[in-house]
Amino acid sequence: MYAVSIDVTNELMACTCPHHVHRNAYCKHMAAVENATDDGSLTAFPSDDDDAEPEDCDCDGLNGFPCWPCVRTGRKELPN
């Protein structure tokens, strides 16, 4: 896990990953933070198949209740 620091007043960023520390270069962690939305989700590396069924999906045997792999990937939500 790496920490990304942001100074919004001067638009400066830093990351604790080796790529940034040793090369002083813009890294993928900084890109992810920069592309974070207000709801906390990241759009830096969007998936093309967000609605794709996970390989270990077992929703068919649960009478309409979503299986954990589908909930974990965001494909389905748990009922209230």
N, C-alpha and C positions, 0 to 999 in steps of 0.2 A: 504494500500500500504506500502511495506517495502523497505528499501534501502539496497542494498548489496554493500559493499566496497571491493575493490581488491587492494592488493599491489603486483603487478606482480614481483617485484624484489626479494621479499622474499616468494612469493607464499602464502601470507596470505589472508584470507577472513573474513569478518564480516557481520552480518545482524542485522537489527533492530527489527526482529520478536521476540516474547516472547520465542520461543523455543531456539533460539541461545542466547538471552540476559540472560535468567534465568538459562539455563543449560550449556551454553557455548558449545553447540553441533552443529554439521554440520546439516543444515536444507535443506528443499526442495527448498527454494529460492536460496541458494548457489549452489545447484545441477543444477538448471535451468540456472543460469548465467554461471556456469562452462561448460555446454553443449551447450551454445549459439554458433551459427555458424556465419560466417563473414557477412551474409546478415541480421542478426538480428533476425532470426527465432530461436525458441527453439526446441531442440530435446529431452528434458528431459522426456517428457510424450507424445510420438508420438501417434497419433490416428490410430487405425487399419482400420477405415472406412473413410479415407479422401475423397473418391469419392462418399460416400453415399449421397443421396438426402435428404436435410433437410425436416423435417416434414411439414413446412409451405411453401414449394416450390410452386411457381405459374408461373413457366417458360412457361408452356403449353399455357397459355392465352396471351403471350406477343410477339408472332410472331418471335421467335428466339432471342429476347432480354432477358438477364438474369434477374431473379428476385433478390431483395435485399438479401434475406436469402442465396441464392447461391453465391452471390458476397461476402457477409460478411464472410462466412465460407471458402472461397477460392476455392469452387467447380468450379466456372465459373468467367471469367473476364469481365469487362465492355469493350465494343468496343471503339476504339480510336475515 
